[in-house]
Amino acid sequence: MISAVEFKKDISKTLGSGLRSMGFKGSGFRFSMESDDFAFVIGIQASQYGGHCYIEFGIQPKALTIVNGQTIDMAKIKYFECEFRMRLRNEDNSDQWAYAVSRELNQQIAHSIIEAITKQVTPIISKFKEKPFILDEIEVGDLANNYKNIPAKLGGMGVMTGEIRLAWALTKLFGKSNPEKAKQFAAFGLSKLGTTNLFFGRIDFENALAMQY
């Protein structure tokens, strides 16, 4: 079994060239692209058990730059810092890409990764660029089954966060553009928090509900 470092070395040139031709910047296991309103990030996550990796895709609204008191640098943001995230699937509908034993085979895997990104990520990025207010389509009722309802609203873009974290992100995003909608998400988020829950966004829920317009 080869290591993640060896796999990265084998695929680096092929993967980097393919993704840069699609408009991404970066190298190694992180690539990114930006529009006026969103940062788009591709990350390759090596399995902690070795032998394979996962291809992760994240989208971060640029209007949401402060999370839990920390400022996000959109030029350096990692996929796991994004509020909207999904894991890609290979041609066998698995979310794992196994390392091969030779450089030639690993380069074939790199092409497989590029194909998956082309098919699964490129249409989503195009949709977000064409519709910068796409997040406005999400309603509170969608959080009842956010793993099904949100992708349907966002051109296939999934979420890997729970309903409370998503409610927080939308509360913050709608705070200025649609305060009444922000209050709806805030009320939902608070309704899901127990009295002892230390979720950092509780104060943002409370502030949204207390705000007068």
C-alpha positions, 0 to 999 in steps of 0.5 A, spaced: 500 500 500 502 506 498 502 512 502 498 519 501 504 522 500 506 518 494 499 518 491 499 526 491 506 526 488 503 521 482 497 525 481 499 532 482 501 534 475 495 531 472 490 533 477 493 540 477 493 541 470 486 538 469 483 543 474 487 549 472 484 548 465 477 548 468 479 555 472 481 553 479 487 555 482 492 551 487 496 545 487 497 538 491 490 537 495 487 543 495 484 547 489 479 553 489 475 558 485 471 564 486 465 568 484 463 575 486 459 572 491 462 565 493 468 561 494 468 554 491 473 549 494 476 542 492 479 538 497 482 531 497 482 528 504 486 522 505 483 516 509 486 516 516 486 508 515 490 509 509 489 506 502 484 511 499 482 518 499 475 522 498 474 528 494 470 534 497 467 540 495 465 546 499 462 553 497 462 559 502 458 565 501 463 571 501 457 574 506 459 570 511 466 571 513 466 571 521 464 564 524 465 563 531 469 569 532 474 567 527 475 571 520 475 566 514 480 568 509 476 566 502 483 566 499 485 560 503 479 557 506 479 549 506 473 545 504 471 543 511 470 550 513 465 551 508 458 552 510 455 548 504 459 541 503 459 535 499 463 529 498 463 526 490 462 519 488 466 515 483 464 511 477 462 505 482 458 510 486 463 510 491 465 516 495 472 512 495 478 513 490 483 507 492 490 508 491 494 504 486 500 501 486 503 504 480 504 511 477 501 510 471 495 507 474 494 513 479 494 518 473 488 514 471 485 515 478 487 523 477 483 523 470 477 519 474 477 525 479 477 530 474 471 527 470 467 526 477 469 534 478 467 536 471 460 532 472 458 533 479 461 540 481 462 544 474 454 544 473 453 547 481 458 552 480 455 555 474 448 555 477 451 559 483 455 564 478 448 565 474 444 565 480 448 569 486 441 569 490 440 562 489 440 561 497 434 565 497 430 559 495 431 555 501 425 556 506 425 554 513 421 548 511 427 545 507 431 544 514 426 538 516 430 534 511 436 538 509 440 532 506 434 531 501 431 538 500 437 543 500 440 539 494 434 540 490 434 547 491 441 548 490 442 544 483 445 538 487 449 541 492 449 538 498 450 539 506 454 535 511 452 540 517 446 539 521 440 543 521 442 547 527 448 549 524 445 550 517 439 555 520 445 559 523 448 560 517 442 562 514 440 567 519 446 570 519 446 571 511 439 573 511 440 578 517 441 584 512 437 582 506 431 579 509 431 580 516 424 577 517 426 570 514 432 571 518 428 571 524 424 564 521 431 561 521 433 563 528 426 561 531 427 554 528 435 554 530 433 556 538 427 551 538 432 545 536 437 547 542 436 545 549 437 550 555 444 547 556 447 546 549 453 551 548 452 552 540 456 558 539 450 561 534 445 561 540 447 569 541 446 570 533 439 567 534 437 571 540 440 577 537 436 576 530 429 575 534 430 581 538 432 586 532 427 591 531 426 593 523 
